């Protein structure tokens, strides 16, 4: 997180969990970024095109990197336990985008 903070990059997470379970996740992983909880699985899956699972009321990981105009620049959709943007990959992608923007 320190590299994200040093580069003025915000990180957010959304969860279908209720407050109690979201807090457990935050505590378990020592998360320091905002985690929004109680989001509507079906509506979010429809809006973002995320894969979801009704039985467990979960959204499979859906990761976005937004550009300065708040538009999706990079998206990663998972259909299971594999397929997430790793922190270093996010930092590298953002550095590449910044370099491309400075050369325009």
N, C-alpha and C positions, 0 to 999 in steps of 0.2 A: 504493500500500500504506500510505502514511503516514496517509491518512484512515481506512482500516480500523483500523489500529493505534490511532489517537487515539480512536476510538469503541469500542475493545475488541471488535472484530469479527474472528473467526477465518476464515481462508481456507485451504481444502485442495483438492488436486487428486488424482485417481486416474488411473492409466494402465495400459493393457495391456502397455506396453513392458517390456522387461527392464531391469535396473539400468543397464546401459551406455547404452541409448537414452534412458532417463528422465533420466540425468545430462546427456546432450547437450542435451535440451530445457531443463532447468533452466539450464544454462550459456548456451545460445543466447539465452534470454529474460531472463536474470538474475533468475530467480524467487527470492523470499525466503520463500515459504510452503512447507509440507510437500507433497511430491509422493509419493504412495504408488504403487508400481510392481508390475507382475506380477499385476494383478488378473485374475480369470477373466472373460473377455468374455461367454461364454454365460450363466453364472450371474448376473452382474451385470445383463445385459440382461433376463433373466427376472425378477429381483427388482425392478428399478426401472422396467421397461417401456421401457428405452432402445432406440434403434435401433442395430443392430450390423451389422457386415459381416464375415462369416466369412473371405472371401478374403484380406483384409488384416489380419484379427484386430484390428479396431478397434471401439470404441464411438463412435457419433457423440456430439457434445457433449450432455451432460445436466447442466443447472445447477439447483441448489437453493438457496433461502434458507430457513434453518430459524428457527423462532420460539424464544423462550426455553425452551419445553418440548421442544425438539429435534424438533418435528414440521415437516413441509414446509409452508411458508407460500406460497412461490412456486416454480414449476417451469417450466423451459424445455427442451423436447426438440427436438433438431435431427435432420434426416434427411440432412444434408449439410454443406457448408461455411458455410452461413448459419444463424443462429439461436443466439445466445448471449446471456447476460445480461451487458451491458457494466458495467464497474466503477461508473460514475456512476449507472446505473439501479439497481444493487444498493444503493448508498448511499441513493438517493432512496427506494427501496422500504422499506428498513430504517428510515429516518427517519419515513416515513409510518406504519409499523407501531408504532413507539415512541410517536408522537403519539396514535394511536388507543388504545393501551393506557393511556396516561396520562389519557385522557379517560373511561375506563370506570369 
